[in-house]
Amino acid sequence: MKKTAILLLIIMCMPSVSFGAQIFGSLRSNSASVGPNVPVRIQCDDGNAYEARTDAYGSYSVPLRISKKCDLTVYFSGQWSRAFAVYPYDDPVRYDFDLVGMGDGTFGLRRR
């Protein structure tokens, strides 16, 4: 009976182990929200990729596994941004960005 109770406890804790981190924040372009449904992609060094979309206020939230380093990119105005390094931890981490135009026609992310 005791073994069954311990096994059930372990099984119930498994989902919390698989996704232990969260990266969230907001995106702005020209001092205004980027709006809804802007894709946000996070590619981690361990090979896992995660995607989310912004809400009506330009906010995003991406649950992911803890990793040493990941790259966040945003698809806006028909192109992907330059990658910005993000670091997921046990606790949620906030990354607010301004989308800024680069001289070569692409855009990058500047943290606020």
Buried (B, 14 or more C-beta within 10 A) or exposed (E): EEEEEEEEEEEEEEEEEEEBBBBBBBBBBEEEBBBEEBBBBBBBEEEEEBEBEBBEEBBBBBBBBBBEEBBBBBBBEEEEBEBBEBEBEEEEBEBBBBBBEEEEEEBBBEEE
